[in-house]
Amino acid sequence: METADEASIFRALADSTRRQILMELREGELAAGEIAGRFPLSGPSVSRHLGVLRGAGLIKERRDANRILYSLVEERLALSVGRFLSAVCPEEVLSRRKRNRHNDTEEI
């Protein structure tokens, strides 16, 4: 995954409304109207949030007659957040330092 690609994910996650939309979708797909009904926002505002999440690849949509249904792309969220956490997690940092020290002593 490219750096710009990951940046779009974290920009999408920076907004509390978008994080709440993701939470609402964890139980399964919802129609756009159902999502909008759960927030004190205008329809266009909810559509913009859905567009950002879709653009980041965190949700997908499918048409069912005249409704648009949204669902999570769980693996994309898990992989990008997991990769970030493993890079900054203290346990991973210590492990990486040990590997580097071990590699440095082998080169001597």
N, C-alpha and C positions, 0 to 999 in steps of 0.2 A: 504494500500500500504506500502510495506517495505521501510526502510530507504535506502538500497542499490538500490532498484528499483527507488526511487525518485532521488537518486544521479545520476543514468544513464540518467535521463531526463535532469537534469541541466547540466551535462557534454555535452550532445548533444546540448543544447541551448547555450553553451558557445562560439560556433564557429559562426561567422557572416555568412559564406556561408550556414551553415545548417539552420540558422534562415531565410535567404533569400529563401531557398528552401521551407520552410514551408509557407512563404508568397506567393510564386508562386503557391502553391497547394491550397490556400484558395478559389480559384474560382472553383476548381474541380480537378478531376484526370488528370494526365499528363503522357505521355509515358516517359520512361527513356531518350530517344533521345531528346525529347522536352525539358526536364529539362536541359540536358547537353548543348543544344544549347543556353540556356539563360545565360551561365556562361563561362568566359574565362579560363576554366580548361580542363584538359584532361578527356576523358571518364572514365578511371580507378579512377581518383580522385573524380569525381562526384559519381561513384559507391560506393566508400568508405564512402562518406558523406551519401548517401542513406542507406548504411548498418548500420551506427551508428544511424540514425534516426529510422530505422526499429527495430534495437536492443533495442532501448529505448521505443519502442511501440508508437512512435509519428506518424508514417506513416504505411500504409499497402500496399501490392501489390497484383495485380491479373494479371493473364495471359490472353491475348486476342490474340489468334493465336501465332504469333512469337514476339509479343510486351509484355512488362511488364509495366503495368499502376500503378501509385502510387497515393495515396490519403491520406488526413489527418485523423488521429484518434482524432478528435476535443475534444471529452469528456475527453480523457486521459490528453491532454495538459491543458485543462481548470481545471480539478480536481486537478492536481498536482500543478500548479501555484497558483490556488485559495487557496489551503490548505496552501501553503507557505505564501502567502500574508496575509491570516487571522491570521497566527501565529505571523507575525512580524509587522502587520499594527498597527500604534499608537492607532487607535480607538479600536481595539481588545485588545491591551495590557491594555488600561485604563479600558475597560469593565471587563477584567479578574481580574485586581487588585481590582476593586470594589466588584466583586463576592467573591474574597478571603477575603477581609476585612469583608464583610457581614457574611461569613461563620465563620470567626474567632470570631466575636462578638457573634454569636449564640452559640458557644461552651463554652463561659465563663459563 
